[in-house]
Amino acid sequence: MTIRSTRAMGEAGLLPRLDPLNREWFTRGVITIQCCQACDRLQHPPEEVCGHCQSSELGWRECAGDGRIESVAVVHQAVHPAFKSAVPYAVVVVSLDDAPGINAIGNVVDRDPHEIAIGQRVRAVFEEIPATDGHERMLLPQWKII
């Protein structure tokens, strides 16, 4: 697990609100995908019931965090004032090697956004956000070209 100590989206970047469905994703420091205990299907983002068999017996499966960029969008206009200093930045859809059919979305770090392309291999890295201002400590998944 690689943890970054500087904020990829700047110190003023917005943080997700944690709840029982997303806490594993944003706090574990490993790529964790929801898994149905009844039918063994993976699903992401997590839901309260399995999208395949409707079971509510759900758990989590850790993944290695390697994958392939399936889509890339370079953002040139800040969608929120907190992101003004971060533009341009790249948002990618990543297919996970050890979770067939599962895609994850995130930012690519340490690379000019215009150099990012579909098909490039990536590995998850985690941006540590210390507990402050009513937020618990987070480890935000990001992606790095390998």
Secondary structure by P-SEA (a helix, b strand, c coil): ccccccccccccccccccccccccccccccbbbbbbccccccccccccccccccccccccccccccccccbbbbbcccccccccccccbbbbbbbbcccccbbbbbbbcccccccccccbbbbbbbbbbccccccccccccccccc
